[in-house]
Structures are given as C-alpha cells and as structure tokens.
Amino acid sequence: MRRSTFKILFYVNKQRKKEGRIPVYARLTVNGKSTFVNCRVSLPPTLWDSKANKAVGKSHEARNTSARKSSGTTSASPTATPTLRPSG
C-alpha cells in the first residue's frame, strides 16, 4: 500500500493589499503536487504573524480567522478540486 502525504500552508500576499487588508491563501500539497487556494479571508497586515503562519491578537477578527483556519472551514475553489483527486 502506498503512503499518501498531505500538507496545508497558510500565507498572505501583501502585494494584493486592498483597502488596508491582505488576503489569506493556502497551499495544499498532496503526494508532492501542490495547488493554491484563496481562503476568502482578508485581514489587516498587523494581525498576521508570518513566522507562525496564523492570525495573532485577541481581537474578534483575529480569533475568528484563527478558528476558521484551525477547523478547516475555509472554502476551496472548484478549480482546485480536480487537481487534488487521486488518479487511477
């Protein structure tokens, strides 16, 4: 039986800053093949810790973002789904 690997990395793209907010993205990797997904979450740059790859602080927005990230309720785009399905 072949072993499968799965990893999620959350990050922000500061170059796509709009109205003082930055979007959060996820890189999904399955068996070495990766795809990028917009998590449909944006927050002020001061609430993002790049080293920990998570929102920091005690504000409602930071807690809500961290909770969504932890529970996996971020939604993936339909175009990302086919690249993650196993072939064969």
TORKOL-180865 format. One line per 5 residues: number of its first residue (from 1); their letters; for each residue x, y, z of N, C-alpha, C. Coordinates in pm, 1 decimal. Example, Ala and Ser with C-alpha at 12.3 -4.5 7.8 and 13.67 -1.06 7.14 Angstrom:
<pts>
1> as> 1319.0:-569.0:780.0:1230.0:-450.0:780.0:1320.0:-330.0:780.0  1285.0:-225.0:708.0:1367.0:-106.0:714.0:1290.0:3.0:787.0
</pts>
This chain:
<pts>
1> mrrst> 84.8:-117.8:0.0:0.0:0.0:0.0:89.4:124.1:0.0  57.6:217.5:-85.1:134.9:339.5:-97.4:90.1:442.0:6.4  185.2:507.9:67.1:155.4:607.5:169.1:126.7:743.1:102.9  23.3:810.4:146.8:-12.4:942.2:94.7:33.3:1049.9:192.0  71.0:1164.2:138.8:108.1:1277.2:222.5:15.1:1393.3:192.6
6> fkilf> -10.8:1474.4:293.5:-99.6:1589.1:280.1:-48.1:1700.0:369.1  -38.8:1821.4:314.7:8.7:1934.1:393.5:-64.5:2060.5:350.8  -92.7:2148.6:448.4:-154.8:2277.9:421.6:-64.8:2386.8:478.7  -35.5:2486.7:397.0:42.0:2602.1:441.7:-41.2:2727.1:415.3  -68.8:2804.0:519.1:-141.9:2929.4:504.3:-41.5:3042.8:492.7
11> yvnkq> -71.2:3139.8:405.9:16.5:3255.1:389.4:-65.1:3373.0:336.9  -5.1:3492.0:340.8:-70.3:3612.0:288.6:13.0:3667.7:172.9  -53.0:3740.0:85.8:14.2:3805.0:-25.6:0.6:3955.0:-4.6  104.6:4016.5:48.2:98.7:4158.8:82.4:91.5:4248.0:-40.6  128.2:4196.7:-157.2:121.3:4276.2:-279.5:-22.7:4291.7:-328.4
16> rkkeg> -112.4:4210.6:-280.3:-253.9:4219.5:-320.5:-337.0:4295.7:-217.5  -274.7:4385.1:-147.4:-340.8:4462.7:-43.0:-449.1:4551.8:-104.2  -570.9:4543.4:-46.9:-683.8:4624.7:-90.7:-750.4:4684.2:31.1  -768.5:4814.2:28.0:-837.5:4884.2:135.9:-777.3:4853.4:272.8  -644.9:4839.7:278.2:-576.4:4816.4:404.5:-585.3:4674.2:456.2
21> ripvy> -629.0:4581.0:372.3:-644.4:4441.1:413.6:-568.6:4351.1:316.1  -518.2:4238.6:366.1:-445.5:4143.5:283.0:-519.8:4010.1:280.8  -525.6:3943.9:163.7:-595.9:3815.5:154.2:-510.6:3700.1:207.9  -577.2:3600.4:262.9:-510.6:3480.2:313.5:-528.9:3369.3:209.8  -419.2:3300.8:178.9:-419.7:3191.1:82.6:-371.4:3063.7:150.9
26> arltv> -398.2:2951.6:88.1:-349.8:2822.0:136.6:-282.8:2749.2:21.3  -171.0:2684.2:52.8:-106.8:2595.9:-44.6:-134.2:2454.0:1.7  -206.7:2378.1:-78.7:-241.4:2239.8:-46.7:-147.5:2148.8:-124.4  -82.0:2057.3:-54.5:9.9:1965.4:-119.0:-33.5:1823.0:-87.8  -54.1:1744.4:-193.3:-91.6:1603.9:-180.1:6.2:1523.2:-264.3
31> ngkst> 79.4:1434.6:-199.2:177.8:1350.0:-267.5:271.9:1430.3:-356.6  317.3:1545.5:-308.5:414.2:1627.1:-381.2:356.4:1720.2:-485.7  228.3:1711.4:-513.6:164.2:1801.0:-609.8:88.4:1907.6:-531.7  112.7:2033.9:-567.1:50.4:2140.5:-489.3:-41.5:2226.3:-575.6  -134.0:2291.1:-507.2:-224.9:2386.2:-568.5:-248.3:2498.6:-468.1
36> fvncr> -283.7:2614.8:-518.3:-303.4:2731.5:-434.4:-450.8:2767.7:-432.1  -499.6:2805.9:-313.3:-641.2:2833.1:-293.9:-657.7:2964.1:-218.1  -749.9:3048.1:-263.6:-785.1:3169.0:-190.7:-881.9:3128.5:-80.3  -849.9:3159.2:43.0:-933.7:3119.9:156.7:-1054.5:3211.3:175.9  -1063.7:3316.1:96.2:-1172.9:3412.5:104.9:-1179.6:3479.4:241.0
41> vslpp> -1061.6:3503.7:295.9:-1048.1:3573.7:423.7:-945.9:3683.5:402.2  -974.3:3802.9:449.7:-875.7:3910.5:445.0:-873.9:3979.0:580.5  -755.9:4030.5:615.7:-741.3:4095.5:744.9:-632.1:4200.3:738.2  -625.1:4288.8:837.0:-520.0:4389.7:838.9:-382.4:4323.4:853.4  -279.2:4377.0:787.9:-145.9:4316.6:794.7:-90.3:4303.8:936.4
46> tlwds> -133.5:4389.4:1027.4:-82.6:4384.3:1164.1:-129.8:4260.7:1240.0  -235.5:4194.7:1191.1:-288.1:4076.3:1259.5:-225.7:3945.6:1211.1  -137.1:3948.9:1110.2:-79.1:3826.8:1055.6:63.9:3806.9:1103.2  93.6:3689.3:1158.8:228.9:3652.4:1200.5:286.7:3560.3:1093.7  382.9:3610.9:1016.2:438.4:3534.1:904.6:517.6:3412.0:950.4
51> kanka> 583.2:3420.9:1063.5:661.1:3306.1:1112.3:570.8:3191.2:1156.0  460.2:3223.8:1221.1:368.4:3120.5:1269.7:261.3:3085.6:1166.6  252.5:3163.2:1059.3:150.5:3143.7:955.0:8.9:3141.6:1011.6  -19.5:3239.7:1095.6:-153.5:3248.7:1153.4:-183.9:3391.7:1195.8  -310.6:3417.4:1221.8:-352.5:3547.3:1272.8:-322.1:3552.4:1421.8
56> vgksh> -274.5:3667.9:1467.6:-241.6:3684.5:1608.8:-324.6:3797.2:1668.0  -336.7:3795.9:1797.8:-410.6:3900.1:1866.1:-535.9:3845.3:1931.7  -599.8:3932.6:2007.9:-719.5:3891.6:2080.1:-845.3:3956.6:2025.3  -832.0:4025.3:1913.2:-949.6:4088.8:1854.3:-1043.5:3981.7:1799.4  -1167.8:4020.2:1781.2:-1268.5:3927.9:1727.8:-1225.0:3876.5:1590.2
61> earnt> -1172.0:3965.3:1507.9:-1130.7:3928.8:1372.4:-1016.1:3826.9:1372.8  -917.0:3847.8:1458.9:-804.1:3754.8:1467.4:-848.8:3618.6:1518.9  -932.8:3618.2:1618.9:-981.9:3491.0:1673.8:-1067.3:3416.2:1571.9  -1151.9:3488.1:1500.9:-1237.7:3426.9:1400.8:-1154.2:3366.4:1287.5  -1051.8:3438.5:1241.6:-964.9:3388.9:1135.2:-889.9:3264.9:1180.3
66> sarks> -836.1:3266.8:1300.2:-763.1:3150.8:1352.1:-855.4:3030.5:1370.7  -977.0:3055.1:1415.1:-1071.7:2945.5:1435.0:-1109.3:2882.1:1301.9  -1132.0:2963.5:1200.3:-1165.4:2910.2:1067.6:-1049.2:2830.1:1011.9  -927.5:2880.0:1034.0:-808.7:2810.3:984.7:-794.1:2676.0:1055.0  -812.5:2672.8:1184.6:-796.0:2550.3:1262.4:-902.5:2446.1:1231.5
71> sgtts> -1024.9:2492.6:1209.2:-1133.6:2397.3:1185.7:-1143.5:2353.8:1040.0  -1071.3:2421.5:952.3:-1073.6:2382.6:812.4:-1198.2:2425.9:739.0  -1262.4:2532.7:784.2:-1385.4:2576.9:719.5:-1360.0:2674.6:606.5  -1234.6:2696.9:571.3:-1208.5:2781.3:455.5:-1252.3:2706.2:331.9  -1307.9:2775.0:237.2:-1362.1:2707.0:119.9:-1262.5:2710.4:4.9
76> aspta> -1247.5:2598.9:-60.1:-1158.0:2588.7:-175.0:-1236.0:2619.1:-302.0  -1166.9:2670.6:-399.7:-1232.9:2699.9:-526.4:-1258.2:2569.6:-601.3  -1363.5:2564.1:-681.3:-1394.9:2441.5:-755.4:-1283.5:2400.3:-851.3  -1204.1:2496.2:-900.3:-1096.9:2462.0:-993.4:-982.9:2387.4:-924.5  -969.6:2399.9:-793.4:-862.2:2331.6:-722.4:-896.3:2185.6:-695.8
81> tptlr> -1023.4:2154.0:-688.9:-1066.7:2020.3:-653.5:-1014.6:1910.1:-746.7  -1020.6:1925.3:-878.6:-972.4:1816.3:-964.7:-823.6:1785.4:-947.9  -742.8:1883.9:-913.4:-600.4:1859.3:-900.2:-569.1:1781.2:-774.6  -661.3:1774.8:-680.2:-636.3:1704.3:-555.5:-694.1:1563.3:-554.3  -770.8:1528.5:-652.6:-829.0:1393.1:-657.2:-723.5:1293.7:-700.6
86> psg> -719.4:1175.9:-637.5:-621.2:1075.7:-677.3:-652.1:1022.8:-816.9  -549.5:996.2:-892.1:-569.7:943.2:-1027.7:-562.5:792.3:-1024.7  -636.1:730.3:-1111.8:-627.9:584.5:-1124.0:-739.4:520.5:-1061.9
</pts>
